Amino acid sequence: MTTQPTDRDTGILLIERVKRYLQIEREALKVLSICVPENSSLYDYARSSMEMIKSYYSDANHFLEQGDFINALSSLNYSYGWIDSGVRLGIFKTDGDYRKFTFYK
């Protein structure tokens, strides 16, 4: 027989997941940088993408401080989506760690 998780269990799992994803993204942001030349047509896109990443990451931290774990997780998902899309597009340089980034090859 399986038991359904309680609301308390789900809440604890959510908090743990948010904190874990914040740590993963903190590590990713330390090594993430724009790698296209400033005179490239992609540079403005890369710069605005980085702004979106940092804004959503900041939002996630704010929501965490407020105890709003659903919106914290949602913000992290958006932020990491921007990261992964930029990495796959080739506008961001990383440390090559496939556990932090989604590569396309």
C-alpha positions in Angstrom: 0.0 0.0 0.0 1.3 3.4 -0.9 0.6 6.5 1.2 -0.1 9.9 -0.2 2.2 12.7 0.9 0.6 15.1 3.3 0.4 18.8 2.7 3.3 19.2 5.2 5.4 16.7 3.3 4.7 18.5 0.0 5.6 21.8 1.6 8.9 20.5 2.9 9.8 19.0 -0.4 8.9 22.3 -2.2 11.1 24.3 0.2 14.0 21.9 -0.2 13.7 22.0 -4.0 13.6 25.8 -4.1 16.7 26.0 -1.9 18.5 23.3 -4.0 17.7 25.0 -7.3 18.8 28.4 -5.9 22.1 26.8 -5.1 22.5 25.2 -8.5 21.7 28.5 -10.2 24.0 30.5 -7.9 26.8 28.1 -9.0 25.8 28.5 -12.7 25.8 32.3 -12.5 29.4 32.3 -11.2 30.6 30.7 -14.5 28.0 32.0 -17.0 29.2 34.9 -19.3 28.3 36.4 -22.6 30.6 35.0 -25.3 29.5 36.8 -28.5 31.4 39.9 -29.5 29.9 43.3 -28.6 29.6 44.2 -32.3 27.7 41.0 -33.0 24.0 41.2 -33.8 23.5 38.6 -31.0 25.2 40.7 -28.3 22.1 42.8 -27.5 20.0 39.6 -27.3 22.6 38.0 -25.0 22.7 41.1 -22.8 18.9 41.3 -22.5 18.8 37.5 -21.9 21.3 37.9 -19.0 19.2 40.7 -17.6 16.1 38.4 -17.7 18.1 35.6 -16.0 19.2 37.9 -13.2 15.8 39.5 -12.8 14.0 36.1 -12.4 16.8 34.9 -10.1 16.3 38.0 -7.9 12.6 37.5 -8.0 13.1 33.9 -6.8 15.1 35.1 -3.8 12.5 37.7 -3.0 9.7 35.2 -3.1 11.7 32.8 -0.9 12.2 35.5 1.7 8.5 36.2 1.6 7.7 32.5 2.1 6.1 32.2 -1.4 7.7 29.0 -2.5 5.5 28.4 -5.5 6.4 31.7 -7.1 10.1 31.2 -6.1 10.2 27.9 -7.9 8.3 29.4 -10.9 10.8 32.3 -11.1 13.7 29.8 -11.0 12.2 27.8 -13.8 11.9 30.8 -16.0 15.4 32.0 -15.1 17.0 28.6 -15.9 15.0 28.4 -19.1 16.7 31.6 -20.2 20.1 30.2 -19.2 19.6 26.9 -21.0 18.3 28.6 -24.2 21.3 30.9 -24.2 23.7 28.1 -23.7 22.2 26.0 -26.5 22.1 29.1 -28.8 25.8 29.6 -28.1 25.6 33.1 -26.7 26.8 32.1 -23.2 30.1 30.6 -22.1 30.0 28.1 -19.3 32.3 25.7 -17.5 31.0 22.8 -19.6 29.3 21.1 -16.7 26.5 19.2 -18.2 24.8 18.9 -14.7 24.3 22.7 -14.6 23.7 23.4 -18.3 21.8 21.9 -21.2 24.1 21.5 -24.2 23.0 20.6 -27.7 25.4 18.3 -29.6 
